[in-house]
């Protein structure tokens, strides 16, 4: 059994269309490889993009509604307050390209402010949430030309035909850019500059550096929703890879790494224990951690510097009165 990967698709998988089934199988094989490699490495880790299965996506929606988790709420209110100014700076008739399907509500605010646009192209690897968001936005904005693109938005190299020879605007909300390392963020911004082309603009939501009294509760809420979101990674391993991990023997932890300016999330083993994944045994020491997420925070100036070295010129940045969150408008300067 060593090295053999036997994956568990849901019971109703037989009813899926061949292309959806193939994608599900590919996704699970990728997850299996990442877990086996992450558990075999020191320190142990699992990439945060695997948080977002159906259960994890729902838990993230719950996080977004928490009192302690300000980013979603404050970003939406910045968009609401400054939408006319943002739309005027973006200018008319641009194809709107969204990286990661994000919260449809925020996108709806932006689309409403931009008025008539040739097309809206949301890019996301999660076909289901992409189609759901696209459907909801089409209802909210009758006549909107929605062209969802199922792809990894960090690696997208080509856009649908309609985007060629038209001016483009990018949108990347929720401070998802914070989940990338600085190097990855620079590579993402440079790729987006190539994809969107000369003269394009890019609107990006970025979480700000702030006191730990606000930051830590945002990633360790009293109701334990963030803990459930983090632990769901282990639940997903059990569901999809047929493992036997006891979730009550791991705990959620979130700490701030001052040097790197980021929240780091971990799953901490509460005992010495062995878990089995696809025929392999991994032994955890008591207190041993699995690194599951980085969430980088930036000052306005730090993010503008990062953007500038990646092909983007800062146009304007908006922040709320409590300096919790920032919205940056950038212009492709090459
Ligand atoms: C999606 N991303 C920007 C969230 C964040 O704040 O880094 C994910 C998250 N992790 C814990 N809570 C929310």
Boltz pocket constraint, residues with backbone or C-beta under 6 A from the ligand:
constraints:
  - pocket:
      binder: B
      contacts: [[A, 63], [A, 71], [A, 174], [A, 175], [A, 176], [A, 177], [A, 178], [A, 179], [A, 218], [A, 219], [A, 226], [A, 293], [A, 294], [A, 295]]
      max_distance: 6.0
